[in-house]
Amino acid sequence: MDPVLSRRNINRLAIPAVFAGIAEPVLSITDTAIVGNIPEQGLESLAAAGIVGSFLSMLIWILGQTRSAISALISQYLGANKLDAIKTLPAQAIALNIGISILILLGTLPLSTEIFKLLNASGTILDLSVNYYNIRVWGFPLTLFTFAIMGIFQGLQNTYYPMIIALTGTILNILLDLLLVYGWEGFIPAMYLEGAAWASLIAQGVMALMALVLLWRNSSISILPKGPLHPELKRLIGMALNLFVRTLSLNIALLLAVREATALGDEIIGAHTIAINLWLFSAFFIDGYSAAGKILGGRFLGAGDYNRLWTLARKVLVYGWLVAAGLMLTGAIAYYPMGRIFSSDPRVLQAFYSIFFVVILTMPINTLAFVYDGIFKGLGEMRFLRNVLLSATFLAFIPALYLGKWLEWGLYGIWFALTLWMLVRGLALVVKFRRKFRPLLQKT
């Protein structure tokens, strides 16, 4: 048996990537559960956290795609035994990314009220959203820095350190959430939603420091930019820009879903916030095998080994589906208790229970899309990934979303559109992979 493609080696990469990947959605879910149970303005705080979280996720996912570009290039150079030739590239990419993030931070701060009005926030929800965002946004550059270093480690076939960083940040954030949101009688006053924002910011700072120390002590790759500009920087920027457009279209879909849910009422955006966080949790859980596909896929492409690349795709998809089956079973068993973790408001729970079954049923579809998405990132096929997301968003999701609105399907219409969106993404990637690499198998 091929040791690189053995179940043990794939799991060695995937399982730490699972824990690293679910750290962010676990954190969001915990924030949702803690914020949703605030004794004062709990429903409004839950809605504000959902709106701000969606906007910040958009910013992080858009610029955080440099991580995938760095990981893909390092994996390909590692497969070609030319790692020394790329050592100066990551630092130049990180410096560029952090500079852009600081400009975005400074540009959005004075416009935060207008931004959240566009997302249909008003009244108390708007005020809470602005206050929450104005604290949390300072962690934006720190998160991008951490993500970039995680990309370096993944390119080096190391998913253990990203897991340690992510789990440490998540646990710290949860502990600080409990302490700062609800307070400690006689010592720390309850800060409610603002406490959750401070907890996230502190945890992001600790994660960035951990990432820096681990890279400095365990790798010869420096994060101090050095000249001249690396010849692959142009290619990396091109890959990142394609992923930028791709992720922008992805987040347009998620933000439109939030916007339409907000327009349906406070209890609907509350229910949608819970559902989308659970959806993201399951997605990132499955995404661990996508990460294994990305890491090994880039390596096999660099070595020109198409037979192993083909086998990798098949194996990773099967493992991903097994994980999805476990998540579906868990969701079915804990259908009603799961809702009560996040909210005690009967209106929110009624709306959530009405569509939670859709979240469960979409998991195999999500697996197909995420696994092949990861493989194509490792192959550096960022332009194709961009085109797939643009088509899925503007030709499938948006028409389906507004069809559901016209037919007055409510929250069902939003989740119908999300399901169709993922199905189009997954099928397009499978067809492209088979058409491109099946002929190459006949030549090796």
N, C-alpha and C positions, 0 to 999 in steps of 0.2 A: 504493500500500500504506500502511496505517495505521502511522505511525512508532512509536507507543506499543506496538502489538501486533506489531511486526516481530520476526523471530527474533533480530535483533541486540539489540534493546532488552530482550527477555525474557531473553536470555543475559547481558546486561549486569547484570541484577539477580540472575539465578539462579546464574551461575558463581561470583561471590564468595560467595554464600550457601551454595553447595555446600562451598567450602573452609572457611567459618566453621562450617558444620554438622558436617562430618566431623572437626573438630578434637577434639571431646570423645571420640567413639568411637575415633579414631586414638590418642588419649592412653590410653584404657582398653585398647585392643589392645596398645599398647606396654608398658603396665604389666603386662598379662597375660603377654606374651612374656618380659619381663625378670624378673618375679617367678617365673614358672613354671620358669625355669632357674636359680634360686638353688641353690647347691651344698648348702646345709643346709636341710632341711625345705621343699624346693621345692614338693612336692605340697600340703602343709598351707598354705603361704603363698599358693599359687594359689587354693585354696579360700577362704581368709580374704579375699583381695582381691576375689573374686567376690561373697561374701556382703555385705561392707561396701560395695562399689561399688553393689550393687543397692539397699541401704538409703539410701545417700546420694543416689543418682539419684532415688529416690522423693521425698526431701525437696526436692531442687533442682527437679525437674520440677513438683512441686505448687505451690510458691511462685513459681517462675520463670515461671508463666503470666501474671503481671502484664505481662511483656514483650509478649505477644501482645495483651493488652488495650490497652496504650499504643500499640503499633504500629497497631492497627486504628483507634483513635480519631484519631490524628494523620493517618493516610492518608485517612480520611473527611473530616476538616476541610480537608486539603490539596486534595482533589477539589472541595470546595465553596468554595474560595478564602477560607477563614476561619481560617487558621493562627494568626493573632495571638490569636484568642479562646481558644486552648487552651494557651498557653505556660506557664502556672503549674501545670497539672495534673500533668505527669510528676514534678516534685519532691515534691509531696504524696504521690503513689503510692509513690515510692521510699522516702520516710521511713517510711511505714506498713509496707512490706514488710520493710525492714531491721530495724525494731523487732520484728516478729513472728519473724524469723529468729534474732535474738539470744535471745529467750525460748525458742525451740525448742532452740537450742544448749545453753543453760544447763540446760534441763530433761532433755535426753537424756544428757548427760555422766555424771551419777551413776547412770544406769540402763542404761549400755551393755552390761553383762554380761547383764542380764535380756533386753534387746532381742535380742541375738544367740543366746541360748538358745532364744528363740521361733522363730528361724530354723534350729533344729536344729544349731547349732554346739556343739561340746563338746570337752573336752580341749585339746590343743595348738591346734587350729583356733580355739576360743573365745578362748584367751589372745592369739593373734596378732590376731584380729579386734578385740578390745577395744583393744589397743595401737595398732593401725593407725587405728581410728576416732577415738580420743582426740586424735590429731594432726590428721588430715584434716578433722575437723568444723569447725575454726576457719576454714577457707576457705569455709564455707557462706555467711555474709553477704557476703563479697567476691564470690563468684560471682553471687549475686542482684543485687548492685549493678551488676556488669558486664553481666548479661543485660538489666537495665532500660535501661541506656544504649544497648545494641544495639537494643532495641525502638524507642527514639527515632529512631535513625539509619534503621532500616528504614521507619518511618512517613514519614520525609522522603525516601524512595525512594533511600536510600544504603546499599548492602550492602558497599561497599568497606571502610569503616572497621571494621565488625564482623569482616570477614575478616582484616584486619591484626592486630586485637587477638587473635583466636582463634589465628591461625597463630603469632604471637609467643609466646603462652602455651604452645602445644603443643610447639614446638621447644625452648623453655627447659625445659619439664618433662621432655622426653626426655633432654636433655643432663644435667640434674640427676639423673634416674633412673640413668643409667649411672654417674655419679660417686658418688652416695650409696649406691646399692644394693650395687654391687660394690666401691666404695672405690677409692682411689688409693694404691698401695703407698708407704709412707713419708710420706704426707701426710694422707690421710683414711681412717679405718678403714671397712670394709664394714659398713653398717647394715642390709642386707637389707630386709625389709618396711617397717621404720620409715623407712628412707631414701627409699622410694617415697612414703610419706606426706609427708615433709618437702619432697620435690621438688614435689609437687602444691600444697602450701600456699604455697610461695614463688612458684610460677608464677601462682597465683590472685591473689596480692597485686600482682604486676607487671601483670597484665591489668586489674585494677581501677584502678590508677594511670594506665595508658594510656588507658582509657576516659574517665576524668575529664578528662585533659588534652585529648584530641581533641574532646570535647564543648565544653569551655570555649573552645577556640581556633577552632572551626569552626561553632558554632551560637549562635543568640540564646536558646536554651532553657536556663534555669538549673536547677541541681539543688538550689538553696537554697530550702527551703519558705517560701512567703509566704502570708499571709492575704489575704482571707477564703478559706474553702474553695471550691474550684471547683465550679460547679453540675454538672459532668460527673463529679465524684468518686464520687457515689453510683452512677451507671451503670457506671463503671469497676470499682468494688468488686463490683457485681453480676456483671459479666462475669468478673472474677477468681475470684469464689466459685464460679460455675458451672464454670469451668476447674479450680478447686481440686478439686471433687467429681469431675469428669471424670478428672483426672490421678490422683486417689487411687484410683479404680477401675482405671485403667490399671496403676498400680503394684501394686495388689493382685494382679492377674494375673501380673505379672512376679515378684513376691515369692513367690507361691504356687508358681510354676514352680521358683524357686530352692529353696524349702523341700522340694518333692517330689524334686528332683534330689539335694539334700543327703542326704535319707533313703535314697537308693539306693546311697550309698557315695562315698568320696573321689574315685575315678576318674571317677564319673558327674558329680559337681558340677564337677570339673575340666574335663571334656569340655563340659558345658553352659555353663560360663563362657566357653570359647573360642567356642562356637557363638553364644551370645547377643551377644558382642562383635562378631563378624563380621556378625550380623544387624542390630545397631544401626548398624554402620558403613555397610552398604548402605542402611539406612533413612534415615540422615542425609544420605547422598550424594544420594539421590533427593529428599530434603526441600528441596534448594536450589530446585527448581522449585515445590515447595509454597510456599516463601517468596515467590517471584515472584508466584504466584497470590494470596497474602495481601496483598502490597503493592499490586498493581494492582487486585485485586478491591475492596479498601476504597476506593480512589480512584474507580473506576467507579461504585460504589454511591453515594458522596458526590455525584457528578455526575449521578446518575440515568440512566447510560448502560448499559442492560441488554443491548443488542446486543453491545457490546464485552465486557461481562462474560461473555456466553455464548461468544463466540469465544475469549476468554482461557482458559476452562476446557478447551475442546477442544484448544487448542494446547499448553497446559502439560501435559496428560495424555499427549499424543503424545510430547513431548520427554522426559517422565519415563520412559515405556516404552522409549524408545531407550537411555536411560542404564541402565535395568534390564537390557536385553538385553546391553549391554557388560559389566556386572557378572556376569551369569550365565555368559557365555563365559569371563571371567577365572577365576571360581570353578571351572568345569569343567576348564580347562587346568591350574590350579594346585591341584587337589583334594588331592593327597597332600603336596606341598611346603608348602602352607599350614599344615597341622596341625603339621608339624615345627618351624615358626617359634615356636610357643607352648609346646611341651612335648616332652621327649624320653622321657617315661614311656610305655612301650608299652601299658599298660592305659588311660591317658587317650586316647591316639591311636586305639586300637581303638574305643573308645566314640564318639569324635568322628567318625571316618570313617563310622560306621554311620548317622549322622543328618545329616551335612553336606549331602547332596543335598536334604534338605527345606529347609534354609536357602536354597539356590540356587533351588529351584522356587517359593518363596513370593514372590520379588521382584516379579513383575507384580501380584500381589494387594496387596502392600504399597504399590506405586506408586499404585494406585487409591485406597487409603485415605488416604495421606499428601497427595496432590495436592488432593483435595476437602476434606480436613481443613484445609489451609492456606487455601483459598478461603473456607470458612465462618468461619474466624477473622477474615479480613479484612472479612467482612460483618457481624461482630459477633454471629453466631448461636451464642453460647456455650451457651445453654440447650439447644439441639438437640444440640450436640456432647456435652454432658453426658449427655443421655438415651441417645444412641447408645452411648456407652462403658459406661454402666450396664447397658444391655440386652445388649451384646456380652459383657461380663464375667460377669454373673450368670446370663444365660440361655443362653449358648453356651460360653464358656471354662471356667467352673468345672464345669458338668455333664460336659463332654468330658474335662476333666482327671481327674476322679474315676472316670469310666467307664474311661478308660485304665488307671488304677491298679487298679481292680477286675478288669479283664481281664489285668492283669500285662503291659502293653505296655512298661513301663519308660520309657526316654528317648523312645521313639517316641510314647508316649501324651502326654507333655508337649508335644512339637512338633506333634502332631496338634491338640491343643487351641489352641496358639498360631496355627496356620494357620486354623482355623475362626474364631477370634476376629477376625483381620484381614479375612477374607472378609465376615463380617457387618457390620463397620464400613464397609468400602468400598461395599458394595451399598446400605446404608441412606443414605449420603451422596449417592450418585448419584441415587437415586430422589427424594430430597427436592429436590435442586437442579433436576432436570428438571421436577418438578411445580410448583415455585415460580416459576421464571423463564421457562419456555417460554410461559405465557400472557401475560407481560409483554412478550415480544417482539412480539406481535401488536398492541400498543397504541402502539409507538414507531415 
